[in-house]
Amino acid sequence: MMYGTTWCGSTKRARRLFEDEKIDYEWIDIDQDETAAKFVESVANGFRSVPTIVFPDGAILVEPSTYQLKEKLGL
């Protein structure tokens, strides 16, 4: 599950990586979903830091670099 915004460059980069690698994910725009925004704040020390990505194993990455994403995805 990927939480982000439509205007954030880092979110766009993460989405592009997932799409290029054909990795299915659920996208949630925190500008349109206040409950999702509050979740992001709860895992990002009170900030709306995006992208925030929750993996099937329960791991959460907040504002990950491309390297961190590729490492987590095994790419």
PDB file of N, CA, C, O and CB in Angstrom:
ATOM      1  N   MET A   1       0.856  -1.154   0.000  1.00  0.00           N
ATOM      2  CA  MET A   1       0.000   0.000   0.000  1.00  0.00           C
ATOM      3  C   MET A   1       0.908   1.224   0.000  1.00  0.00           C
ATOM      4  O   MET A   1       1.807   1.339   0.833  1.00  0.00           O
ATOM      5  CB  MET A   1      -0.978  -0.006   1.222  1.00  0.00           C
ATOM      6  N   MET A   2       0.670   2.131  -0.933  1.00  0.00           N
ATOM      7  CA  MET A   2       1.494   3.321  -1.035  1.00  0.00           C
ATOM      8  C   MET A   2       0.641   4.555  -0.754  1.00  0.00           C
ATOM      9  O   MET A   2      -0.360   4.811  -1.423  1.00  0.00           O
ATOM     10  CB  MET A   2       2.155   3.414  -2.430  1.00  0.00           C
ATOM     11  N   TYR A   3       1.066   5.306   0.250  1.00  0.00           N
ATOM     12  CA  TYR A   3       0.423   6.570   0.597  1.00  0.00           C
ATOM     13  C   TYR A   3       1.262   7.688  -0.002  1.00  0.00           C
ATOM     14  O   TYR A   3       2.486   7.689   0.126  1.00  0.00           O
ATOM     15  CB  TYR A   3       0.271   6.738   2.155  1.00  0.00           C
ATOM     16  N   GLY A   4       0.608   8.631  -0.652  1.00  0.00           N
ATOM     17  CA  GLY A   4       1.360   9.728  -1.241  1.00  0.00           C
ATOM     18  C   GLY A   4       0.451  10.854  -1.663  1.00  0.00           C
ATOM     19  O   GLY A   4      -0.708  10.941  -1.256  1.00  0.00           O
ATOM     20  N   THR A   5       1.012  11.720  -2.498  1.00  0.00           N
ATOM     21  CA  THR A   5       0.264  12.832  -3.069  1.00  0.00           C
ATOM     22  C   THR A   5       0.574  12.888  -4.558  1.00  0.00           C
ATOM     23  O   THR A   5       1.585  12.354  -5.014  1.00  0.00           O
ATOM     24  CB  THR A   5       0.619  14.186  -2.364  1.00  0.00           C
ATOM     25  N   THR A   6      -0.297  13.533  -5.302  1.00  0.00           N
ATOM     26  CA  THR A   6      -0.100  13.621  -6.747  1.00  0.00           C
ATOM     27  C   THR A   6       1.001  14.599  -7.122  1.00  0.00           C
ATOM     28  O   THR A   6       1.557  14.509  -8.217  1.00  0.00           O
ATOM     29  CB  THR A   6      -1.389  14.027  -7.421  1.00  0.00           C
ATOM     30  N   TRP A   7       1.327  15.532  -6.236  1.00  0.00           N
ATOM     31  CA  TRP A   7       2.293  16.583  -6.560  1.00  0.00           C
ATOM     32  C   TRP A   7       3.713  16.297  -6.076  1.00  0.00           C
ATOM     33  O   TRP A   7       4.625  17.061  -6.390  1.00  0.00           O
ATOM     34  CB  TRP A   7       1.832  17.876  -5.976  1.00  0.00           C
ATOM     35  N   CYS A   8       3.925  15.230  -5.328  1.00  0.00           N
ATOM     36  CA  CYS A   8       5.227  14.935  -4.725  1.00  0.00           C
ATOM     37  C   CYS A   8       6.138  14.171  -5.691  1.00  0.00           C
ATOM     38  O   CYS A   8       5.777  13.097  -6.173  1.00  0.00           O
ATOM     39  CB  CYS A   8       5.040  14.127  -3.437  1.00  0.00           C
ATOM     40  N   GLY A   9       7.309  14.725  -5.970  1.00  0.00           N
ATOM     41  CA  GLY A   9       8.266  14.082  -6.860  1.00  0.00           C
ATOM     42  C   GLY A   9       8.719  12.720  -6.371  1.00  0.00           C
ATOM     43  O   GLY A   9       8.874  11.797  -7.170  1.00  0.00           O
ATOM     44  N   SER A  10       8.935  12.580  -5.067  1.00  0.00           N
ATOM     45  CA  SER A  10       9.375  11.292  -4.516  1.00  0.00           C
ATOM     46  C   SER A  10       8.287  10.234  -4.650  1.00  0.00           C
ATOM     47  O   SER A  10       8.577   9.063  -4.895  1.00  0.00           O
ATOM     48  CB  SER A  10       9.774  11.448  -3.042  1.00  0.00           C
ATOM     49  N   THR A  11       7.039  10.649  -4.490  1.00  0.00           N
ATOM     50  CA  THR A  11       5.930   9.714  -4.674  1.00  0.00           C
ATOM     51  C   THR A  11       5.852   9.288  -6.137  1.00  0.00           C
ATOM     52  O   THR A  11       5.661   8.108  -6.432  1.00  0.00           O
ATOM     53  CB  THR A  11       4.591  10.351  -4.221  1.00  0.00           C
ATOM     54  N   LYS A  12       5.998  10.238  -7.048  1.00  0.00           N
ATOM     55  CA  LYS A  12       5.967   9.911  -8.477  1.00  0.00           C
ATOM     56  C   LYS A  12       7.077   8.927  -8.824  1.00  0.00           C
ATOM     57  O   LYS A  12       6.860   7.996  -9.600  1.00  0.00           O
ATOM     58  CB  LYS A  12       6.104  11.189  -9.330  1.00  0.00           C
ATOM     59  N   ARG A  13       8.267   9.125  -8.255  1.00  0.00           N
ATOM     60  CA  ARG A  13       9.403   8.243  -8.506  1.00  0.00           C
ATOM     61  C   ARG A  13       9.103   6.830  -8.020  1.00  0.00           C
ATOM     62  O   ARG A  13       9.362   5.860  -8.731  1.00  0.00           O
ATOM     63  CB  ARG A  13      10.668   8.783  -7.820  1.00  0.00           C
ATOM     64  N   ALA A  14       8.556   6.711  -6.811  1.00  0.00           N
ATOM     65  CA  ALA A  14       8.229   5.397  -6.253  1.00  0.00           C
ATOM     66  C   ALA A  14       7.145   4.708  -7.083  1.00  0.00           C
ATOM     67  O   ALA A  14       7.245   3.514  -7.365  1.00  0.00           O
ATOM     68  CB  ALA A  14       7.768   5.534  -4.789  1.00  0.00           C
ATOM     69  N   ARG A  15       6.131   5.443  -7.468  1.00  0.00           N
ATOM     70  CA  ARG A  15       5.058   4.856  -8.279  1.00  0.00           C
ATOM     71  C   ARG A  15       5.598   4.373  -9.621  1.00  0.00           C
ATOM     72  O   ARG A  15       5.223   3.303 -10.102  1.00  0.00           O
ATOM     73  CB  ARG A  15       3.925   5.878  -8.501  1.00  0.00           C
ATOM     74  N   ARG A  16       6.480   5.168 -10.221  1.00  0.00           N
ATOM     75  CA  ARG A  16       7.071   4.794 -11.502  1.00  0.00           C
ATOM     76  C   ARG A  16       7.874   3.495 -11.362  1.00  0.00           C
ATOM     77  O   ARG A  16       7.798   2.623 -12.227  1.00  0.00           O
ATOM     78  CB  ARG A  16       7.973   5.930 -12.033  1.00  0.00           C
ATOM     79  N   LEU A  17       8.637   3.366 -10.284  1.00  0.00           N
ATOM     80  CA  LEU A  17       9.414   2.149 -10.053  1.00  0.00           C
ATOM     81  C   LEU A  17       8.491   0.932  -9.944  1.00  0.00           C
ATOM     82  O   LEU A  17       8.733  -0.096 -10.577  1.00  0.00           O
ATOM     83  CB  LEU A  17      10.267   2.289  -8.775  1.00  0.00           C
ATOM     84  N   PHE A  18       7.447   1.053  -9.147  1.00  0.00           N
ATOM     85  CA  PHE A  18       6.503  -0.060  -8.987  1.00  0.00           C
ATOM     86  C   PHE A  18       5.863  -0.412 -10.333  1.00  0.00           C
ATOM     87  O   PHE A  18       5.726  -1.588 -10.667  1.00  0.00           O
ATOM     88  CB  PHE A  18       5.407   0.298  -7.948  1.00  0.00           C
ATOM     89  N   GLU A  19       5.477   0.597 -11.095  1.00  0.00           N
ATOM     90  CA  GLU A  19       4.827   0.349 -12.380  1.00  0.00           C
ATOM     91  C   GLU A  19       5.806  -0.236 -13.395  1.00  0.00           C
ATOM     92  O   GLU A  19       5.459  -1.166 -14.123  1.00  0.00           O
ATOM     93  CB  GLU A  19       4.219   1.642 -12.925  1.00  0.00           C
ATOM     94  N   ASP A  20       7.034   0.303 -13.450  1.00  0.00           N
ATOM     95  CA  ASP A  20       8.042  -0.223 -14.377  1.00  0.00           C
ATOM     96  C   ASP A  20       8.364  -1.679 -14.084  1.00  0.00           C
ATOM     97  O   ASP A  20       8.614  -2.463 -15.000  1.00  0.00           O
ATOM     98  CB  ASP A  20       9.317   0.612 -14.306  1.00  0.00           C
ATOM     99  N   GLU A  21       8.358  -2.038 -12.809  1.00  0.00           N
ATOM    100  CA  GLU A  21       8.671  -3.411 -12.398  1.00  0.00           C
ATOM    101  C   GLU A  21       7.423  -4.297 -12.328  1.00  0.00           C
ATOM    102  O   GLU A  21       7.493  -5.464 -11.940  1.00  0.00           O
ATOM    103  CB  GLU A  21       9.367  -3.400 -11.041  1.00  0.00           C
ATOM    104  N   LYS A  22       6.281  -3.718 -12.711  1.00  0.00           N
ATOM    105  CA  LYS A  22       4.999  -4.445 -12.727  1.00  0.00           C
ATOM    106  C   LYS A  22       4.652  -5.036 -11.358  1.00  0.00           C
ATOM    107  O   LYS A  22       4.225  -6.185 -11.240  1.00  0.00           O
ATOM    108  CB  LYS A  22       5.045  -5.564 -13.771  1.00  0.00           C
ATOM    109  N   ILE A  23       4.851  -4.210 -10.333  1.00  0.00           N
ATOM    110  CA  ILE A  23       4.539  -4.603  -8.960  1.00  0.00           C
ATOM    111  C   ILE A  23       3.176  -4.019  -8.605  1.00  0.00           C
ATOM    112  O   ILE A  23       2.988  -2.803  -8.639  1.00  0.00           O
ATOM    113  CB  ILE A  23       5.646  -4.116  -7.953  1.00  0.00           C
ATOM    114  N   ASP A  24       2.237  -4.879  -8.267  1.00  0.00           N
ATOM    115  CA  ASP A  24       0.903  -4.417  -7.877  1.00  0.00           C
ATOM    116  C   ASP A  24       0.980  -3.696  -6.538  1.00  0.00           C
ATOM    117  O   ASP A  24       1.706  -4.110  -5.635  1.00  0.00           O
ATOM    118  CB  ASP A  24      -0.092  -5.603  -7.797  1.00  0.00           C
ATOM    119  N   TYR A  25       0.224  -2.618  -6.427  1.00  0.00           N
ATOM    120  CA  TYR A  25       0.155  -1.882  -5.171  1.00  0.00           C
ATOM    121  C   TYR A  25      -1.147  -1.101  -5.124  1.00  0.00           C
ATOM    122  O   TYR A  25      -1.742  -0.780  -6.152  1.00  0.00           O
ATOM    123  CB  TYR A  25       1.371  -0.936  -5.012  1.00  0.00           C
ATOM    124  N   GLU A  26      -1.566  -0.809  -3.920  1.00  0.00           N
ATOM    125  CA  GLU A  26      -2.746   0.034  -3.726  1.00  0.00           C
ATOM    126  C   GLU A  26      -2.257   1.452  -3.474  1.00  0.00           C
ATOM    127  O   GLU A  26      -1.382   1.671  -2.636  1.00  0.00           O
ATOM    128  CB  GLU A  26      -3.646  -0.482  -2.538  1.00  0.00           C
ATOM    129  N   TRP A  27      -2.817   2.409  -4.193  1.00  0.00           N
ATOM    130  CA  TRP A  27      -2.429   3.811  -4.102  1.00  0.00           C
ATOM    131  C   TRP A  27      -3.474   4.584  -3.301  1.00  0.00           C
ATOM    132  O   TRP A  27      -4.671   4.474  -3.564  1.00  0.00           O
ATOM    133  CB  TRP A  27      -2.256   4.427  -5.513  1.00  0.00           C
ATOM    134  N   ILE A  28      -3.014   5.369  -2.319  1.00  0.00           N
ATOM    135  CA  ILE A  28      -3.920   6.201  -1.531  1.00  0.00           C
ATOM    136  C   ILE A  28      -3.363   7.618  -1.504  1.00  0.00           C
ATOM    137  O   ILE A  28      -2.243   7.848  -1.047  1.00  0.00           O
ATOM    138  CB  ILE A  28      -4.098   5.639  -0.080  1.00  0.00           C
ATOM    139  N   ASP A  29      -4.148   8.559  -1.995  1.00  0.00           N
ATOM    140  CA  ASP A  29      -3.767   9.973  -2.017  1.00  0.00           C
ATOM    141  C   ASP A  29      -4.169  10.590  -0.678  1.00  0.00           C
ATOM    142  O   ASP A  29      -5.356  10.728  -0.386  1.00  0.00           O
ATOM    143  CB  ASP A  29      -4.445  10.736  -3.221  1.00  0.00           C
ATOM    144  N   ILE A  30      -3.180  10.958   0.132  1.00  0.00           N
ATOM    145  CA  ILE A  30      -3.499  11.475   1.465  1.00  0.00           C
ATOM    146  C   ILE A  30      -4.129  12.862   1.418  1.00  0.00           C
ATOM    147  O   ILE A  30      -4.687  13.319   2.416  1.00  0.00           O
ATOM    148  CB  ILE A  30      -2.247  11.517   2.316  1.00  0.00           C
ATOM    149  N   ASP A  31      -4.046  13.543   0.266  1.00  0.00           N
ATOM    150  CA  ASP A  31      -4.744  14.823   0.134  1.00  0.00           C
ATOM    151  C   ASP A  31      -6.251  14.613   0.003  1.00  0.00           C
ATOM    152  O   ASP A  31      -7.032  15.537   0.231  1.00  0.00           O
ATOM    153  CB  ASP A  31      -4.211  15.600  -1.078  1.00  0.00           C
ATOM    154  N   GLN A  32      -6.656  13.399  -0.366  1.00  0.00           N
ATOM    155  CA  GLN A  32      -8.072  13.081  -0.563  1.00  0.00           C
ATOM    156  C   GLN A  32      -8.653  12.199   0.534  1.00  0.00           C
ATOM    157  O   GLN A  32      -9.859  11.953   0.560  1.00  0.00           O
ATOM    158  CB  GLN A  32      -8.258  12.405  -1.890  1.00  0.00           C
ATOM    159  N   ASP A  33      -7.804  11.723   1.442  1.00  0.00           N
ATOM    160  CA  ASP A  33      -8.241  10.763   2.458  1.00  0.00           C
ATOM    161  C   ASP A  33      -7.635  11.139   3.812  1.00  0.00           C
ATOM    162  O   ASP A  33      -6.479  10.821   4.091  1.00  0.00           O
ATOM    163  CB  ASP A  33      -7.838   9.312   2.060  1.00  0.00           C
ATOM    164  N   GLU A  34      -8.407  11.803   4.632  1.00  0.00           N
ATOM    165  CA  GLU A  34      -7.906  12.305   5.921  1.00  0.00           C
ATOM    166  C   GLU A  34      -7.500  11.173   6.866  1.00  0.00           C
ATOM    167  O   GLU A  34      -6.543  11.318   7.628  1.00  0.00           O
ATOM    168  CB  GLU A  34      -8.968  13.174   6.591  1.00  0.00           C
ATOM    169  N   THR A  35      -8.210  10.059   6.825  1.00  0.00           N
ATOM    170  CA  THR A  35      -7.831   8.915   7.661  1.00  0.00           C
ATOM    171  C   THR A  35      -6.450   8.409   7.260  1.00  0.00           C
ATOM    172  O   THR A  35      -5.626   8.091   8.118  1.00  0.00           O
ATOM    173  CB  THR A  35      -8.877   7.779   7.544  1.00  0.00           C
ATOM    174  N   ALA A  36      -6.203   8.335   5.971  1.00  0.00           N
ATOM    175  CA  ALA A  36      -4.887   7.911   5.481  1.00  0.00           C
ATOM    176  C   ALA A  36      -3.816   8.915   5.889  1.00  0.00           C
ATOM    177  O   ALA A  36      -2.711   8.527   6.268  1.00  0.00           O
ATOM    178  CB  ALA A  36      -4.904   7.746   3.946  1.00  0.00           C
ATOM    179  N   ALA A  37      -4.138  10.198   5.813  1.00  0.00           N
ATOM    180  CA  ALA A  37      -3.178  11.230   6.212  1.00  0.00           C
ATOM    181  C   ALA A  37      -2.815  11.086   7.685  1.00  0.00           C
ATOM    182  O   ALA A  37      -1.651  11.240   8.057  1.00  0.00           O
ATOM    183  CB  ALA A  37      -3.748  12.635   5.942  1.00  0.00           C
ATOM    184  N   LYS A  38      -3.785  10.796   8.508  1.00  0.00           N
ATOM    185  CA  LYS A  38      -3.521  10.608   9.942  1.00  0.00           C
ATOM    186  C   LYS A  38      -2.655   9.371  10.183  1.00  0.00           C
ATOM    187  O   LYS A  38      -1.806   9.372  11.074  1.00  0.00           O
ATOM    188  CB  LYS A  38      -4.845  10.484  10.722  1.00  0.00           C
ATOM    189  N   PHE A  39      -2.868   8.313   9.389  1.00  0.00           N
ATOM    190  CA  PHE A  39      -2.017   7.132   9.514  1.00  0.00           C
ATOM    191  C   PHE A  39      -0.571   7.491   9.180  1.00  0.00           C
ATOM    192  O   PHE A  39       0.350   7.124   9.909  1.00  0.00           O
ATOM    193  CB  PHE A  39      -2.519   5.997   8.592  1.00  0.00           C
ATOM    194  N   VAL A  40      -0.380   8.205   8.083  1.00  0.00           N
ATOM    195  CA  VAL A  40       0.979   8.611   7.697  1.00  0.00           C
ATOM    196  C   VAL A  40       1.617   9.430   8.811  1.00  0.00           C
ATOM    197  O   VAL A  40       2.775   9.202   9.160  1.00  0.00           O
ATOM    198  CB  VAL A  40       0.957   9.425   6.379  1.00  0.00           C
ATOM    199  N   GLU A  41       0.884  10.368   9.366  1.00  0.00           N
ATOM    200  CA  GLU A  41       1.410  11.165  10.482  1.00  0.00           C
ATOM    201  C   GLU A  41       1.800  10.275  11.657  1.00  0.00           C
ATOM    202  O   GLU A  41       2.791  10.542  12.336  1.00  0.00           O
ATOM    203  CB  GLU A  41       0.373  12.206  10.936  1.00  0.00           C
ATOM    204  N   SER A  42       1.031   9.224  11.898  1.00  0.00           N
ATOM    205  CA  SER A  42       1.300   8.356  13.053  1.00  0.00           C
ATOM    206  C   SER A  42       2.581   7.545  12.888  1.00  0.00           C
ATOM    207  O   SER A  42       3.205   7.180  13.885  1.00  0.00           O
ATOM    208  CB  SER A  42       0.132   7.414  13.276  1.00  0.00           C
ATOM    209  N   VAL A  43       2.982   7.259  11.664  1.00  0.00           N
ATOM    210  CA  VAL A  43       4.211   6.486  11.446  1.00  0.00           C
ATOM    211  C   VAL A  43       5.387   7.362  11.036  1.00  0.00           C
ATOM    212  O   VAL A  43       6.506   6.869  10.889  1.00  0.00           O
ATOM    213  CB  VAL A  43       3.976   5.429  10.385  1.00  0.00           C
ATOM    214  N   ALA A  44       5.144   8.661  10.851  1.00  0.00           N
ATOM    215  CA  ALA A  44       6.197   9.574  10.396  1.00  0.00           C
ATOM    216  C   ALA A  44       6.412  10.716  11.387  1.00  0.00           C
ATOM    217  O   ALA A  44       6.648  11.858  10.992  1.00  0.00           O
ATOM    218  CB  ALA A  44       5.847  10.141   9.015  1.00  0.00           C
ATOM    219  N   ASN A  45       6.328  10.398  12.664  1.00  0.00           N
ATOM    220  CA  ASN A  45       6.613  11.384  13.719  1.00  0.00           C
ATOM    221  C   ASN A  45       5.811  12.673  13.580  1.00  0.00           C
ATOM    222  O   ASN A  45       6.328  13.765  13.815  1.00  0.00           O
ATOM    223  CB  ASN A  45       8.081  11.716  13.719  1.00  0.00           C
ATOM    224  N   GLY A  46       4.542  12.536  13.197  1.00  0.00           N
ATOM    225  CA  GLY A  46       3.656  13.689  13.122  1.00  0.00           C
ATOM    226  C   GLY A  46       3.687  14.438  11.805  1.00  0.00           C
ATOM    227  O   GLY A  46       2.982  15.434  11.645  1.00  0.00           O
ATOM    228  N   PHE A  47       4.493  13.976  10.856  1.00  0.00           N
ATOM    229  CA  PHE A  47       4.599  14.646   9.562  1.00  0.00           C
ATOM    230  C   PHE A  47       3.842  13.867   8.497  1.00  0.00           C
ATOM    231  O   PHE A  47       3.636  12.659   8.617  1.00  0.00           O
ATOM    232  CB  PHE A  47       6.072  14.810   9.155  1.00  0.00           C
ATOM    233  N   ARG A  48       3.437  14.572   7.463  1.00  0.00           N
ATOM    234  CA  ARG A  48       2.792  13.919   6.314  1.00  0.00           C
ATOM    235  C   ARG A  48       3.880  13.591   5.294  1.00  0.00           C
ATOM    236  O   ARG A  48       3.895  14.127   4.186  1.00  0.00           O
ATOM    237  CB  ARG A  48       1.669  14.838   5.675  1.00  0.00           C
ATOM    238  N   SER A  49       4.780  12.711   5.686  1.00  0.00           N
ATOM    239  CA  SER A  49       5.924  12.340   4.857  1.00  0.00           C
ATOM    240  C   SER A  49       5.507  11.291   3.833  1.00  0.00           C
ATOM    241  O   SER A  49       4.995  10.226   4.180  1.00  0.00           O
ATOM    242  CB  SER A  49       7.085  11.812   5.730  1.00  0.00           C
ATOM    243  N   VAL A  50       5.737  11.619   2.562  1.00  0.00           N
ATOM    244  CA  VAL A  50       5.363  10.699   1.490  1.00  0.00           C
ATOM    245  C   VAL A  50       6.514  10.551   0.507  1.00  0.00           C
ATOM    246  O   VAL A  50       7.318  11.470   0.351  1.00  0.00           O
ATOM    247  CB  VAL A  50       4.094  11.189   0.763  1.00  0.00           C
ATOM    248  N   PRO A  51       6.600   9.411  -0.151  1.00  0.00           N
ATOM    249  CA  PRO A  51       5.687   8.299   0.006  1.00  0.00           C
ATOM    250  C   PRO A  51       5.922   7.543   1.310  1.00  0.00           C
ATOM    251  O   PRO A  51       7.048   7.458   1.801  1.00  0.00           O
ATOM    252  CB  PRO A  51       5.816   7.361  -1.163  1.00  0.00           C
ATOM    253  N   THR A  52       4.865   7.009   1.848  1.00  0.00           N
ATOM    254  CA  THR A  52       4.935   6.057   2.953  1.00  0.00           C
ATOM    255  C   THR A  52       4.380   4.756   2.386  1.00  0.00           C
ATOM    256  O   THR A  52       3.246   4.703   1.910  1.00  0.00           O
ATOM    257  CB  THR A  52       4.123   6.554   4.248  1.00  0.00           C
ATOM    258  N   ILE A  53       5.199   3.708   2.445  1.00  0.00           N
ATOM    259  CA  ILE A  53       4.837   2.446   1.805  1.00  0.00           C
ATOM    260  C   ILE A  53       4.768   1.343   2.851  1.00  0.00           C
ATOM    261  O   ILE A  53       5.716   1.119   3.604  1.00  0.00           O
ATOM    262  CB  ILE A  53       5.849   2.078   0.694  1.00  0.00           C
ATOM    263  N   VAL A  54       3.628   0.656   2.884  1.00  0.00           N
ATOM    264  CA  VAL A  54       3.423  -0.471   3.795  1.00  0.00           C
ATOM    265  C   VAL A  54       3.472  -1.742   2.947  1.00  0.00           C
ATOM    266  O   VAL A  54       2.689  -1.909   2.013  1.00  0.00           O
ATOM    267  CB  VAL A  54       2.048  -0.349   4.587  1.00  0.00           C
ATOM    268  N   PHE A  55       4.401  -2.629   3.286  1.00  0.00           N
ATOM    269  CA  PHE A  55       4.601  -3.862   2.534  1.00  0.00           C
ATOM    270  C   PHE A  55       3.786  -5.002   3.134  1.00  0.00           C
ATOM    271  O   PHE A  55       3.385  -4.932   4.296  1.00  0.00           O
ATOM    272  CB  PHE A  55       6.085  -4.234   2.500  1.00  0.00           C
ATOM    273  N   PRO A  56       3.536  -6.052   2.350  1.00  0.00           N
ATOM    274  CA  PRO A  56       2.746  -7.184   2.843  1.00  0.00           C
ATOM    275  C   PRO A  56       3.294  -7.813   4.123  1.00  0.00           C
ATOM    276  O   PRO A  56       2.534  -8.380   4.907  1.00  0.00           O
ATOM    277  CB  PRO A  56       2.664  -8.235   1.779  1.00  0.00           C
ATOM    278  N   ASP A  57       4.616  -7.718   4.342  1.00  0.00           N
ATOM    279  CA  ASP A  57       5.200  -8.296   5.558  1.00  0.00           C
ATOM    280  C   ASP A  57       5.077  -7.373   6.768  1.00  0.00           C
ATOM    281  O   ASP A  57       5.565  -7.695   7.851  1.00  0.00           O
ATOM    282  CB  ASP A  57       6.661  -8.624   5.322  1.00  0.00           C
ATOM    283  N   GLY A  58       4.412  -6.205   6.578  1.00  0.00           N
ATOM    284  CA  GLY A  58       4.209  -5.264   7.671  1.00  0.00           C
ATOM    285  C   GLY A  58       5.269  -4.189   7.772  1.00  0.00           C
ATOM    286  O   GLY A  58       5.111  -3.235   8.535  1.00  0.00           O
ATOM    287  N   ALA A  59       6.353  -4.326   7.011  1.00  0.00           N
ATOM    288  CA  ALA A  59       7.408  -3.308   7.020  1.00  0.00           C
ATOM    289  C   ALA A  59       6.871  -2.005   6.438  1.00  0.00           C
ATOM    290  O   ALA A  59       6.050  -2.007   5.520  1.00  0.00           O
ATOM    291  CB  ALA A  59       8.648  -3.790   6.220  1.00  0.00           C
ATOM    292  N   ILE A  60       7.352  -0.894   6.990  1.00  0.00           N
ATOM    293  CA  ILE A  60       6.935   0.426   6.527  1.00  0.00           C
ATOM    294  C   ILE A  60       8.183   1.224   6.182  1.00  0.00           C
ATOM    295  O   ILE A  60       9.107   1.329   6.990  1.00  0.00           O
ATOM    296  CB  ILE A  60       6.073   1.164   7.604  1.00  0.00           C
ATOM    297  N   LEU A  61       8.205   1.787   4.977  1.00  0.00           N
ATOM    298  CA  LEU A  61       9.280   2.688   4.579  1.00  0.00           C
ATOM    299  C   LEU A  61       8.681   4.074   4.388  1.00  0.00           C
ATOM    300  O   LEU A  61       7.674   4.237   3.698  1.00  0.00           O
ATOM    301  CB  LEU A  61       9.993   2.192   3.275  1.00  0.00           C
ATOM    302  N   VAL A  62       9.308   5.068   5.003  1.00  0.00           N
ATOM    303  CA  VAL A  62       8.863   6.456   4.898  1.00  0.00           C
ATOM    304  C   VAL A  62       9.909   7.221   4.100  1.00  0.00           C
ATOM    305  O   VAL A  62      11.085   7.249   4.464  1.00  0.00           O
ATOM    306  CB  VAL A  62       8.643   7.100   6.314  1.00  0.00           C
ATOM    307  N   GLU A  63       9.471   7.841   3.010  1.00  0.00           N
ATOM    308  CA  GLU A  63      10.350   8.585   2.111  1.00  0.00           C
ATOM    309  C   GLU A  63      11.590   7.775   1.724  1.00  0.00           C
ATOM    310  O   GLU A  63      12.711   8.265   1.856  1.00  0.00           O
ATOM    311  CB  GLU A  63      10.772   9.896   2.763  1.00  0.00           C
ATOM    312  N   PRO A  64      11.401   6.546   1.248  1.00  0.00           N
ATOM    313  CA  PRO A  64      12.562   5.724   0.908  1.00  0.00           C
ATOM    314  C   PRO A  64      13.269   6.220  -0.351  1.00  0.00           C
ATOM    315  O   PRO A  64      12.652   6.788  -1.251  1.00  0.00           O
ATOM    316  CB  PRO A  64      12.139   4.277   0.722  1.00  0.00           C
ATOM    317  N   SER A  65      14.568   5.990  -0.387  1.00  0.00           N
ATOM    318  CA  SER A  65      15.340   6.279  -1.596  1.00  0.00           C
ATOM    319  C   SER A  65      15.053   5.174  -2.615  1.00  0.00           C
ATOM    320  O   SER A  65      14.475   4.140  -2.278  1.00  0.00           O
ATOM    321  CB  SER A  65      16.883   6.380  -1.282  1.00  0.00           C
ATOM    322  N   THR A  66      15.460   5.402  -3.852  1.00  0.00           N
ATOM    323  CA  THR A  66      15.310   4.365  -4.871  1.00  0.00           C
ATOM    324  C   THR A  66      16.087   3.123  -4.456  1.00  0.00           C
ATOM    325  O   THR A  66      15.609   2.003  -4.636  1.00  0.00           O
ATOM    326  CB  THR A  66      15.793   4.874  -6.253  1.00  0.00           C
ATOM    327  N   TYR A  67      17.282   3.313  -3.901  1.00  0.00           N
ATOM    328  CA  TYR A  67      18.096   2.185  -3.442  1.00  0.00           C
ATOM    329  C   TYR A  67      17.348   1.381  -2.375  1.00  0.00           C
ATOM    330  O   TYR A  67      17.299   0.153  -2.443  1.00  0.00           O
ATOM    331  CB  TYR A  67      19.451   2.684  -2.886  1.00  0.00           C
ATOM    332  N   GLN A  68      16.766   2.075  -1.388  1.00  0.00           N
ATOM    333  CA  GLN A  68      16.040   1.384  -0.319  1.00  0.00           C
ATOM    334  C   GLN A  68      14.849   0.603  -0.875  1.00  0.00           C
ATOM    335  O   GLN A  68      14.587  -0.525  -0.455  1.00  0.00           O
ATOM    336  CB  GLN A  68      15.560   2.391   0.738  1.00  0.00           C
ATOM    337  N   LEU A  69      14.136   1.207  -1.818  1.00  0.00           N
ATOM    338  CA  LEU A  69      12.994   0.516  -2.424  1.00  0.00           C
ATOM    339  C   LEU A  69      13.440  -0.726  -3.181  1.00  0.00           C
ATOM    340  O   LEU A  69      12.861  -1.801  -3.022  1.00  0.00           O
ATOM    341  CB  LEU A  69      12.236   1.457  -3.365  1.00  0.00           C
ATOM    342  N   LYS A  70      14.469  -0.575  -4.003  1.00  0.00           N
ATOM    343  CA  LYS A  70      14.953  -1.723  -4.775  1.00  0.00           C
ATOM    344  C   LYS A  70      15.442  -2.830  -3.855  1.00  0.00           C
ATOM    345  O   LYS A  70      15.206  -4.010  -4.114  1.00  0.00           O
ATOM    346  CB  LYS A  70      16.077  -1.296  -5.727  1.00  0.00           C
ATOM    347  N   GLU A  71      16.121  -2.452  -2.786  1.00  0.00           N
ATOM    348  CA  GLU A  71      16.607  -3.445  -1.835  1.00  0.00           C
ATOM    349  C   GLU A  71      15.434  -4.195  -1.200  1.00  0.00           C
ATOM    350  O   GLU A  71      15.456  -5.422  -1.110  1.00  0.00           O
ATOM    351  CB  GLU A  71      17.469  -2.775  -0.746  1.00  0.00           C
ATOM    352  N   LYS A  72      14.415  -3.461  -0.762  1.00  0.00           N
ATOM    353  CA  LYS A  72      13.250  -4.080  -0.125  1.00  0.00           C
ATOM    354  C   LYS A  72      12.498  -4.982  -1.104  1.00  0.00           C
ATOM    355  O   LYS A  72      11.972  -6.027  -0.722  1.00  0.00           O
ATOM    356  CB  LYS A  72      12.307  -3.000   0.425  1.00  0.00           C
ATOM    357  N   LEU A  73      12.455  -4.565  -2.370  1.00  0.00           N
ATOM    358  CA  LEU A  73      11.724  -5.316  -3.389  1.00  0.00           C
ATOM    359  C   LEU A  73      12.554  -6.450  -3.998  1.00  0.00           C
ATOM    360  O   LEU A  73      12.051  -7.235  -4.802  1.00  0.00           O
ATOM    361  CB  LEU A  73      11.268  -4.378  -4.484  1.00  0.00           C
ATOM    362  N   GLY A  74      13.823  -6.525  -3.608  1.00  0.00           N
ATOM    363  CA  GLY A  74      14.687  -7.577  -4.135  1.00  0.00           C
ATOM    364  C   GLY A  74      15.073  -7.364  -5.585  1.00  0.00           C
ATOM    365  O   GLY A  74      15.235  -8.323  -6.340  1.00  0.00           O
ATOM    366  N   LEU A  75      15.222  -6.101  -5.974  1.00  0.00           N
ATOM    367  CA  LEU A  75      15.565  -5.783  -7.373  1.00  0.00           C
ATOM    368  C   LEU A  75      17.046  -5.473  -7.536  1.00  0.00           C
ATOM    369  O   LEU A  75      17.499  -5.187  -8.644  1.00  0.00           O
ATOM    370  CB  LEU A  75      14.736  -4.594  -7.867  1.00  0.00           C
TER     371      LEU A  75
END
